[in-house]
Amino acid sequence: MIAVRKRTRAVQDGQQMLYVGTRKSFLYYIRKDWQLYFLLLLPLLFTLLFKYGPMLGLVISFKDYKIIKGFLDSKWVGFDVFKKIFSDKHFWEACRNTLLLNGLAL
């Protein structure tokens, strides 16, 4: 059996002594329950990768993205790419075909 030693400190309140427990640090609780935090790691990584990762692609869609320059050094173009796509006649044909095929699949 493991003996548990509780840390206390004495505080004098008037004429009697009170024994008050000391506050434990955050690291104490992490070390104590490290298995629970380890189990939490996989869902946290999943959320970061598959829920917040696509937001990076959203920002890239507003840039003139070049792989060599990378994400941060690519020039910001805003809606210019979208104006170019929506003004193309083939886009509307592809959009119509996609909606038609999805409607037939119902």
Distance bins in CASP14 RR format, pairs under 12 A and 6 or more apart:
PFRMAT RR
TARGET T0000
AUTHOR 0000-0000-0000
RMODE 2
METHOD distances of the structure
MODEL  1
4 32 0 0 0 0 0 1 0 0 0 0 0
5 21 0 0 0 0 0 1 0 0 0 0 0
5 22 0 0 0 0 0 1 0 0 0 0 0
6 19 0 0 0 0 1 0 0 0 0 0 0
6 20 0 0 0 0 0 1 0 0 0 0 0
6 21 1 0 0 1 0 0 0 0 0 0 0
6 22 0 0 0 0 1 0 0 0 0 0 0
6 24 0 0 0 0 0 1 0 0 0 0 0
7 19 0 0 0 0 0 1 0 0 0 0 0
7 20 0 0 0 0 0 1 0 0 0 0 0
7 21 1 0 0 1 0 0 0 0 0 0 0
7 22 1 0 1 0 0 0 0 0 0 0 0
7 23 0 0 0 0 1 0 0 0 0 0 0
7 24 0 0 0 0 1 0 0 0 0 0 0
7 25 0 0 0 0 0 1 0 0 0 0 0
7 28 0 0 0 0 0 1 0 0 0 0 0
8 17 0 0 0 0 0 1 0 0 0 0 0
8 18 0 0 0 0 1 0 0 0 0 0 0
8 19 1 0 1 0 0 0 0 0 0 0 0
8 20 1 0 0 1 0 0 0 0 0 0 0
8 21 1 0 1 0 0 0 0 0 0 0 0
8 22 1 0 0 1 0 0 0 0 0 0 0
8 23 0 0 0 0 0 1 0 0 0 0 0
9 17 0 0 0 0 0 1 0 0 0 0 0
9 18 0 0 0 0 1 0 0 0 0 0 0
9 19 1 0 0 1 0 0 0 0 0 0 0
9 20 1 0 1 0 0 0 0 0 0 0 0
9 21 1 0 0 1 0 0 0 0 0 0 0
9 22 1 0 1 0 0 0 0 0 0 0 0
9 23 0 0 0 0 0 1 0 0 0 0 0
10 16 0 0 0 0 0 1 0 0 0 0 0
10 17 1 0 1 0 0 0 0 0 0 0 0
10 18 1 0 0 1 0 0 0 0 0 0 0
10 19 1 0 1 0 0 0 0 0 0 0 0
10 20 1 0 0 1 0 0 0 0 0 0 0
10 21 0 0 0 0 0 1 0 0 0 0 0
10 22 0 0 0 0 0 1 0 0 0 0 0
11 17 1 0 0 1 0 0 0 0 0 0 0
11 18 1 0 1 0 0 0 0 0 0 0 0
11 19 1 0 0 1 0 0 0 0 0 0 0
11 20 1 0 1 0 0 0 0 0 0 0 0
11 21 0 0 0 0 1 0 0 0 0 0 0
11 22 0 0 0 0 0 1 0 0 0 0 0
12 18 1 0 0 1 0 0 0 0 0 0 0
12 19 0 0 0 0 0 1 0 0 0 0 0
12 20 0 0 0 0 0 1 0 0 0 0 0
13 19 0 0 0 0 0 1 0 0 0 0 0
13 20 0 0 0 0 1 0 0 0 0 0 0
22 28 0 0 0 0 0 1 0 0 0 0 0
23 29 0 0 0 0 0 1 0 0 0 0 0
24 30 0 0 0 0 0 1 0 0 0 0 0
24 31 0 0 0 0 0 1 0 0 0 0 0
24 32 0 0 0 0 1 0 0 0 0 0 0
25 31 0 0 0 0 1 0 0 0 0 0 0
25 32 0 0 0 0 0 1 0 0 0 0 0
26 32 0 0 0 0 0 1 0 0 0 0 0
26 33 0 0 0 0 0 1 0 0 0 0 0
26 37 0 0 0 0 0 1 0 0 0 0 0
27 33 0 0 0 0 0 1 0 0 0 0 0
27 34 0 0 0 0 0 1 0 0 0 0 0
27 37 0 0 0 0 0 1 0 0 0 0 0
28 34 0 0 0 0 0 1 0 0 0 0 0
29 36 0 0 0 0 1 0 0 0 0 0 0
29 37 0 0 0 0 1 0 0 0 0 0 0
30 36 0 0 0 0 1 0 0 0 0 0 0
30 37 1 0 0 1 0 0 0 0 0 0 0
30 38 0 0 0 0 0 1 0 0 0 0 0
30 40 0 0 0 0 0 1 0 0 0 0 0
31 37 0 0 0 0 1 0 0 0 0 0 0
33 39 0 0 0 0 1 0 0 0 0 0 0
33 40 0 0 0 0 1 0 0 0 0 0 0
34 40 0 0 0 0 0 1 0 0 0 0 0
34 41 0 0 0 0 0 1 0 0 0 0 0
35 41 0 0 0 0 0 1 0 0 0 0 0
37 43 0 0 0 0 0 1 0 0 0 0 0
37 44 0 0 0 0 1 0 0 0 0 0 0
38 44 0 0 0 0 0 1 0 0 0 0 0
38 45 0 0 0 0 0 1 0 0 0 0 0
39 45 0 0 0 0 0 1 0 0 0 0 0
40 46 0 0 0 0 0 1 0 0 0 0 0
40 47 0 0 0 0 0 1 0 0 0 0 0
41 47 0 0 0 0 0 1 0 0 0 0 0
41 48 0 0 0 0 0 1 0 0 0 0 0
42 48 0 0 0 0 0 1 0 0 0 0 0
42 49 0 0 0 0 0 1 0 0 0 0 0
43 49 0 0 0 0 0 1 0 0 0 0 0
43 50 0 0 0 0 0 1 0 0 0 0 0
43 51 0 0 0 0 0 1 0 0 0 0 0
44 50 0 0 0 0 0 1 0 0 0 0 0
44 51 0 0 0 0 0 1 0 0 0 0 0
44 52 0 0 0 0 0 1 0 0 0 0 0
45 51 0 0 0 0 0 1 0 0 0 0 0
45 52 0 0 0 0 0 1 0 0 0 0 0
45 53 0 0 0 0 0 1 0 0 0 0 0
46 52 0 0 0 0 0 1 0 0 0 0 0
46 53 0 0 0 0 0 1 0 0 0 0 0
47 53 0 0 0 0 1 0 0 0 0 0 0
47 54 0 0 0 0 0 1 0 0 0 0 0
48 54 0 0 0 0 0 1 0 0 0 0 0
48 55 0 0 0 0 0 1 0 0 0 0 0
48 56 0 0 0 0 0 1 0 0 0 0 0
49 55 0 0 0 0 0 1 0 0 0 0 0
49 56 0 0 0 0 0 1 0 0 0 0 0
50 56 0 0 0 0 0 1 0 0 0 0 0
52 58 0 0 0 0 0 1 0 0 0 0 0
52 59 0 0 0 0 0 1 0 0 0 0 0
53 59 0 0 0 0 0 1 0 0 0 0 0
53 60 0 0 0 0 0 1 0 0 0 0 0
53 71 0 0 0 0 0 1 0 0 0 0 0
54 60 0 0 0 0 0 1 0 0 0 0 0
54 61 0 0 0 0 0 1 0 0 0 0 0
55 61 0 0 0 0 0 1 0 0 0 0 0
56 62 0 0 0 0 0 1 0 0 0 0 0
56 63 0 0 0 0 0 1 0 0 0 0 0
56 65 0 0 0 0 0 1 0 0 0 0 0
56 70 0 0 0 0 0 1 0 0 0 0 0
56 71 1 0 0 1 0 0 0 0 0 0 0
56 72 0 0 0 0 0 1 0 0 0 0 0
57 63 0 0 0 0 1 0 0 0 0 0 0
57 65 0 0 0 0 1 0 0 0 0 0 0
57 71 0 0 0 0 1 0 0 0 0 0 0
57 74 0 0 0 0 0 1 0 0 0 0 0
58 65 0 0 0 0 0 1 0 0 0 0 0
58 78 0 0 0 0 0 1 0 0 0 0 0
59 65 0 0 0 0 1 0 0 0 0 0 0
59 71 1 0 0 1 0 0 0 0 0 0 0
59 72 0 0 0 0 0 1 0 0 0 0 0
59 74 0 0 0 0 1 0 0 0 0 0 0
59 76 0 0 0 0 1 0 0 0 0 0 0
59 77 0 0 0 0 0 1 0 0 0 0 0
59 78 0 0 0 0 0 1 0 0 0 0 0
60 66 0 0 0 0 0 1 0 0 0 0 0
60 67 0 0 0 0 0 1 0 0 0 0 0
60 69 0 0 0 0 0 1 0 0 0 0 0
60 70 0 0 0 0 1 0 0 0 0 0 0
60 71 1 0 0 1 0 0 0 0 0 0 0
60 72 0 0 0 0 0 1 0 0 0 0 0
60 74 1 0 0 1 0 0 0 0 0 0 0
60 75 0 0 0 0 0 1 0 0 0 0 0
60 76 0 0 0 0 0 1 0 0 0 0 0
60 77 0 0 0 0 0 1 0 0 0 0 0
60 78 0 0 0 0 0 1 0 0 0 0 0
60 81 0 0 0 0 0 1 0 0 0 0 0
61 74 0 0 0 0 0 1 0 0 0 0 0
61 76 0 0 0 0 0 1 0 0 0 0 0
61 77 0 0 0 0 1 0 0 0 0 0 0
61 78 0 0 0 0 1 0 0 0 0 0 0
61 79 0 0 0 0 1 0 0 0 0 0 0
61 80 0 0 0 0 0 1 0 0 0 0 0
61 81 1 0 0 1 0 0 0 0 0 0 0
61 82 0 0 0 0 1 0 0 0 0 0 0
61 85 0 0 0 0 0 1 0 0 0 0 0
62 71 0 0 0 0 0 1 0 0 0 0 0
62 74 0 0 0 0 1 0 0 0 0 0 0
62 75 0 0 0 0 0 1 0 0 0 0 0
62 76 1 0 0 1 0 0 0 0 0 0 0
62 77 1 0 0 1 0 0 0 0 0 0 0
62 78 1 0 1 0 0 0 0 0 0 0 0
62 79 1 0 0 1 0 0 0 0 0 0 0
62 80 0 0 0 0 1 0 0 0 0 0 0
62 81 1 0 0 1 0 0 0 0 0 0 0
62 82 0 0 0 0 1 0 0 0 0 0 0
62 83 0 0 0 0 0 1 0 0 0 0 0
63 69 0 0 0 0 1 0 0 0 0 0 0
63 70 0 0 0 0 1 0 0 0 0 0 0
63 71 1 0 0 1 0 0 0 0 0 0 0
63 72 0 0 0 0 1 0 0 0 0 0 0
63 73 0 0 0 0 1 0 0 0 0 0 0
63 74 1 0 1 0 0 0 0 0 0 0 0
63 75 1 0 0 1 0 0 0 0 0 0 0
63 76 1 0 1 0 0 0 0 0 0 0 0
63 77 1 0 0 1 0 0 0 0 0 0 0
63 78 1 0 0 1 0 0 0 0 0 0 0
63 79 0 0 0 0 0 1 0 0 0 0 0
63 80 0 0 0 0 0 1 0 0 0 0 0
63 81 0 0 0 0 1 0 0 0 0 0 0
64 70 0 0 0 0 0 1 0 0 0 0 0
64 71 0 0 0 0 0 1 0 0 0 0 0
64 73 0 0 0 0 0 1 0 0 0 0 0
64 74 1 0 1 0 0 0 0 0 0 0 0
64 75 1 0 1 0 0 0 0 0 0 0 0
64 76 1 0 0 1 0 0 0 0 0 0 0
64 77 1 0 1 0 0 0 0 0 0 0 0
64 78 0 0 0 0 1 0 0 0 0 0 0
64 80 0 0 0 0 1 0 0 0 0 0 0
64 81 1 0 0 1 0 0 0 0 0 0 0
64 84 0 0 0 0 0 1 0 0 0 0 0
65 71 1 0 0 1 0 0 0 0 0 0 0
65 72 0 0 0 0 0 1 0 0 0 0 0
65 73 0 0 0 0 1 0 0 0 0 0 0
65 74 1 0 1 0 0 0 0 0 0 0 0
65 75 0 0 0 0 1 0 0 0 0 0 0
65 76 0 0 0 0 0 1 0 0 0 0 0
65 77 0 0 0 0 1 0 0 0 0 0 0
65 78 0 0 0 0 0 1 0 0 0 0 0
65 81 0 0 0 0 1 0 0 0 0 0 0
66 72 0 0 0 0 0 1 0 0 0 0 0
66 73 0 0 0 0 1 0 0 0 0 0 0
66 74 1 0 1 0 0 0 0 0 0 0 0
66 75 0 0 0 0 1 0 0 0 0 0 0
66 77 0 0 0 0 0 1 0 0 0 0 0
67 73 0 0 0 0 0 1 0 0 0 0 0
67 74 0 0 0 0 1 0 0 0 0 0 0
68 74 0 0 0 0 1 0 0 0 0 0 0
69 75 0 0 0 0 1 0 0 0 0 0 0
74 81 0 0 0 0 0 1 0 0 0 0 0
75 81 0 0 0 0 0 1 0 0 0 0 0
77 83 0 0 0 0 1 0 0 0 0 0 0
77 84 0 0 0 0 1 0 0 0 0 0 0
78 84 0 0 0 0 0 1 0 0 0 0 0
79 85 0 0 0 0 0 1 0 0 0 0 0
79 86 0 0 0 0 1 0 0 0 0 0 0
79 87 0 0 0 0 0 1 0 0 0 0 0
80 86 0 0 0 0 0 1 0 0 0 0 0
80 87 0 0 0 0 0 1 0 0 0 0 0
81 87 0 0 0 0 0 1 0 0 0 0 0
81 88 0 0 0 0 0 1 0 0 0 0 0
81 91 0 0 0 0 0 1 0 0 0 0 0
82 88 0 0 0 0 0 1 0 0 0 0 0
82 91 0 0 0 0 0 1 0 0 0 0 0
83 91 0 0 0 0 0 1 0 0 0 0 0
84 90 0 0 0 0 0 1 0 0 0 0 0
84 91 0 0 0 0 1 0 0 0 0 0 0
85 91 1 0 1 0 0 0 0 0 0 0 0
85 92 0 0 0 0 0 1 0 0 0 0 0
85 94 0 0 0 0 0 1 0 0 0 0 0
85 95 0 0 0 0 0 1 0 0 0 0 0
86 92 0 0 0 0 1 0 0 0 0 0 0
86 94 0 0 0 0 0 1 0 0 0 0 0
86 95 0 0 0 0 1 0 0 0 0 0 0
88 94 0 0 0 0 1 0 0 0 0 0 0
88 95 0 0 0 0 0 1 0 0 0 0 0
89 95 0 0 0 0 0 1 0 0 0 0 0
89 96 0 0 0 0 0 1 0 0 0 0 0
90 96 0 0 0 0 0 1 0 0 0 0 0
90 97 0 0 0 0 0 1 0 0 0 0 0
91 97 0 0 0 0 0 1 0 0 0 0 0
91 98 0 0 0 0 0 1 0 0 0 0 0
92 98 0 0 0 0 0 1 0 0 0 0 0
92 99 0 0 0 0 0 1 0 0 0 0 0
93 99 0 0 0 0 0 1 0 0 0 0 0
93 100 0 0 0 0 0 1 0 0 0 0 0
94 100 0 0 0 0 0 1 0 0 0 0 0
94 101 0 0 0 0 0 1 0 0 0 0 0
95 101 0 0 0 0 0 1 0 0 0 0 0
95 102 0 0 0 0 0 1 0 0 0 0 0
96 102 0 0 0 0 0 1 0 0 0 0 0
96 103 0 0 0 0 0 1 0 0 0 0 0
97 103 0 0 0 0 0 1 0 0 0 0 0
97 104 0 0 0 0 0 1 0 0 0 0 0
98 104 0 0 0 0 0 1 0 0 0 0 0
98 105 0 0 0 0 0 1 0 0 0 0 0
99 105 0 0 0 0 0 1 0 0 0 0 0
99 106 0 0 0 0 0 1 0 0 0 0 0
100 106 0 0 0 0 0 1 0 0 0 0 0
END
